[in-house]
Amino acid sequence: MKIIIIGAGIAAVSAIKAIRQLNQDIDITVYGEEQHFPYKRIRLTKDLANGIDEEKLLIEKDDWYEANRVTLETGKKVTKINPEQHVIILSDGTIDKYSSLLLATGASNRVLTIKGIDKTGVYTLRSLEDGQDILKQAEKSKRAVIIGGGILGLEIAWSLIKLKKEVVIVEAMPRLIPRQLDGDSSQLLQKVVESHGVTVYTGTCVNEILGDDNVTGFITDNNVEMACDMVIHSTGICPNIELIKGAGIETNRGIIVNNRMQTSVPDVYAAGDVAEYEGEVLGLWNIASVQGDTAGKNMVGLTEAYETPATPMVMNAFHYSLFSIGNIDDNESDHAIIDEPVGNKYGKIWLRDGVITGALILGSIKELPPIKKAMDQKVKFSEVYDKEYSLGEFLSLAKEKQTKKEPQLANSML
Ligand SMILES: Cc1cc2nc3c(=O)[nH]c(=O)nc-3n(C[C@H](O)[C@H](O)[C@H](O)COP(=O)(O)OP(=O)(O)OC[C@H]3O[C@@H](n4cnc5c(N)ncnc54)[C@H](O)[C@@H]3O)c2cc1C
């Protein structure tokens, strides 16, 4: 019996932990294209300004793999799989046979088709090497333009500001962090970001990156032309599915999995950024970890069903904190608790049928634990329909309900 895992990220590590909890004997081999042991990719944007220290980034130290009897082959790319014969093929032609296979190949950053995107001085941040390259270029650069005003773009911007660079953000959507913030909160955030000297263009696209071989500037679709020494693009991800082309595994945007992380082909599982569950590729660390855990358990015989956990988006940058969790669409809720913007603070909690469906708080993240707990436990807040609550009053109510021995679960109230 042998499990092969392709890809050495958090999904792989979580799967290994789950497998070893249940089975000490099965052989586990992991093939990872990168030269490194699995590391905390999420730290790359946050640690950028302090330099990137591989040792500090490792998810587990190298002796952990030995202690768990995992054969970890770094710097090894798998190029093909043949599910009928239960084999995988490496780029050097080596063939390995599995009884169960986990595809945990993650994602790559989306590359826009902009004129000049292939020039020297254009970067994207996905790997440790990308981070090191960005830092090297930043040393000799005065101004950087960041294409994409999502959370990663903003974290990169903050790191570059800390490195005393001039920073311009160009976001195609009408607001920053468009997927996780509403209009009011995004405007507030933009003010905070601009107060640190960042120039922000929203509703604007970079049309062309200028320069002969090296980047010298950019032009937007509304004819802003500006000089810059480097471009960093951060505009979403594409699951790494090339490897399975022709293998008969069902894909859409990612590899389609059921709630046991099984693909459409027997003995082949997928988890993390490469997997698509119920039409979604969420591209989040916690999701990759939980999916890896679910896959690992199911691969060694346990029947465990995955449920997508409510996973917050948290940002700590520009001396400012914020979080967004769940669904923040007004149209999909029937009630909202709102603290209108005061200074740099703002908060809104969305409910449907008395249960929190989403929340957004700017200026603080201490409210996250009680909100997340209430969401996880589906605590019912029927009282919000009878009386007007401020955000503070509502949070006190949430904490009060959670300290009760028997939480009022939504189901028990139906
Ligand atoms: C800079 C940055 C910051 C982030 N910040 C956050 C954050 O704050 N919060 C959050 O929730 N998420 C964040 N994310 C997203 C998060 O890091 C990912 O969701 C998570 O890493 C996915 O884990 P994974 O194991 O599925 O894939 P990955 O971490 O992508 O690992 C997959 C590995 O498989 C390897 N691989 C691919 N193809 C092959 C092949 N054919 N053969 C062998 N190996 C292969 C890849 O090289 C890679 O090492 C961030 C991502 C980035 C890039």
The ligand as an SDF file (V2000), in Angstrom:
LIG
                    3D

 53 58  0  0  0  0  0  0  0  0999 V2000
    1.7050   35.5910   -1.1460 C   0  0  0  0  0  0  0  0  0  0  0  0
    0.5010   34.8510   -0.6960 C   0  0  0  0  0  0  0  0  0  0  0  0
   -0.1730   35.2430    0.4580 C   0  0  0  0  0  0  0  0  0  0  0  0
   -1.3030   34.5550    0.8850 C   0  0  0  0  0  0  0  0  0  0  0  0
   -1.9550   34.9720    2.0010 N   0  0  0  0  0  0  0  0  0  0  0  0
   -3.0390   34.3010    2.4220 C   0  0  0  0  0  0  0  0  0  0  0  0
   -3.7300   34.6890    3.6010 C   0  0  0  0  0  0  0  0  0  0  0  0
   -3.3910   35.6800    4.2550 O   0  0  0  0  0  0  0  0  0  0  0  0
   -4.7950   33.9380    3.9990 N   0  0  0  0  0  0  0  0  0  0  0  0
   -5.2210   32.8440    3.3060 C   0  0  0  0  0  0  0  0  0  0  0  0
   -6.1760   32.1800    3.7090 O   0  0  0  0  0  0  0  0  0  0  0  0
   -4.5780   32.4480    2.1710 N   0  0  0  0  0  0  0  0  0  0  0  0
   -3.5210   33.1450    1.7230 C   0  0  0  0  0  0  0  0  0  0  0  0
   -2.8740   32.7510    0.5810 N   0  0  0  0  0  0  0  0  0  0  0  0
   -3.3640   31.5400   -0.1360 C   0  0  0  0  0  0  0  0  0  0  0  0
   -2.7450   30.2640    0.4630 C   0  0  0  0  0  0  0  0  0  0  0  0
   -1.3650   30.4080    0.5640 O   0  0  0  0  0  0  0  0  0  0  0  0
   -3.1240   29.0720   -0.3730 C   0  0  0  0  0  0  0  0  0  0  0  0
   -4.5300   28.9270   -0.3110 O   0  0  0  0  0  0  0  0  0  0  0  0
   -2.4510   27.7900    0.0950 C   0  0  0  0  0  0  0  0  0  0  0  0
   -1.0620   27.9040    0.0920 O   0  0  0  0  0  0  0  0  0  0  0  0
   -2.8680   26.6070   -0.7870 C   0  0  0  0  0  0  0  0  0  0  0  0
   -2.1990   25.4820   -0.3540 O   0  0  0  0  0  0  0  0  0  0  0  0
   -2.0230   24.2130   -1.3020 P   0  0  0  0  0  0  0  0  0  0  0  0
   -1.2830   23.1870   -0.4960 O   0  0  0  0  0  0  0  0  0  0  0  0
   -3.3050   23.8490   -1.9200 O   0  0  0  0  0  0  0  0  0  0  0  0
   -1.1180   24.7030   -2.5320 O   0  0  0  0  0  0  0  0  0  0  0  0
    0.2820   25.4260   -2.6090 P   0  0  0  0  0  0  0  0  0  0  0  0
    0.6350   26.1230   -1.3500 O   0  0  0  0  0  0  0  0  0  0  0  0
    0.2470   26.2260   -3.8650 O   0  0  0  0  0  0  0  0  0  0  0  0
    1.2960   24.2240   -2.7930 O   0  0  0  0  0  0  0  0  0  0  0  0
    1.2650   23.4060   -3.9350 C   0  0  0  0  0  0  0  0  0  0  0  0
    2.6630   22.9460   -4.2550 C   0  0  0  0  0  0  0  0  0  0  0  0
    2.5890   21.9950   -5.3300 O   0  0  0  0  0  0  0  0  0  0  0  0
    3.6880   22.1830   -6.2010 C   0  0  0  0  0  0  0  0  0  0  0  0
    3.3710   21.6180   -7.5140 N   0  0  0  0  0  0  0  0  0  0  0  0
    2.5390   22.1200   -8.4480 C   0  0  0  0  0  0  0  0  0  0  0  0
    2.5250   21.3180   -9.5380 N   0  0  0  0  0  0  0  0  0  0  0  0
    3.3680   20.3050   -9.2690 C   0  0  0  0  0  0  0  0  0  0  0  0
    3.7920   19.1480  -10.0190 C   0  0  0  0  0  0  0  0  0  0  0  0
    3.3190   18.9020  -11.2440 N   0  0  0  0  0  0  0  0  0  0  0  0
    4.6900   18.3100   -9.4580 N   0  0  0  0  0  0  0  0  0  0  0  0
    5.1590   18.5470   -8.2210 C   0  0  0  0  0  0  0  0  0  0  0  0
    4.8110   19.6260   -7.4680 N   0  0  0  0  0  0  0  0  0  0  0  0
    3.9220   20.4640   -7.9870 C   0  0  0  0  0  0  0  0  0  0  0  0
    3.8240   23.7040   -6.2180 C   0  0  0  0  0  0  0  0  0  0  0  0
    5.1000   24.0620   -6.6890 O   0  0  0  0  0  0  0  0  0  0  0  0
    3.5880   24.0460   -4.7400 C   0  0  0  0  0  0  0  0  0  0  0  0
    4.7970   24.0110   -4.0350 O   0  0  0  0  0  0  0  0  0  0  0  0
   -1.7630   33.4390    0.1330 C   0  0  0  0  0  0  0  0  0  0  0  0
   -1.0900   33.0520   -1.0340 C   0  0  0  0  0  0  0  0  0  0  0  0
    0.0140   33.7520   -1.4540 C   0  0  0  0  0  0  0  0  0  0  0  0
    0.7190   33.3390   -2.7150 C   0  0  0  0  0  0  0  0  0  0  0  0
  1  2  1  0
  2  3  1  0
  2 52  2  0
  3  4  2  0
  4  5  1  0
  4 50  1  0
  5  6  2  0
  6  7  1  0
  6 13  1  0
  7  8  2  0
  7  9  1  0
  9 10  1  0
 10 11  2  0
 10 12  1  0
 12 13  2  0
 13 14  1  0
 14 15  1  0
 14 50  1  0
 15 16  1  0
 16 17  1  0
 16 18  1  0
 18 19  1  0
 18 20  1  0
 20 21  1  0
 20 22  1  0
 22 23  1  0
 23 24  1  0
 24 25  2  0
 24 26  1  0
 24 27  1  0
 27 28  1  0
 28 29  2  0
 28 30  1  0
 28 31  1  0
 31 32  1  0
 32 33  1  0
 33 34  1  0
 33 48  1  0
 34 35  1  0
 35 36  1  0
 35 46  1  0
 36 37  1  0
 36 45  1  0
 37 38  2  0
 38 39  1  0
 39 40  1  0
 39 45  2  0
 40 41  1  0
 40 42  2  0
 42 43  1  0
 43 44  2  0
 44 45  1  0
 46 47  1  0
 46 48  1  0
 48 49  1  0
 50 51  2  0
 51 52  1  0
 52 53  1  0
M  END
$$$$
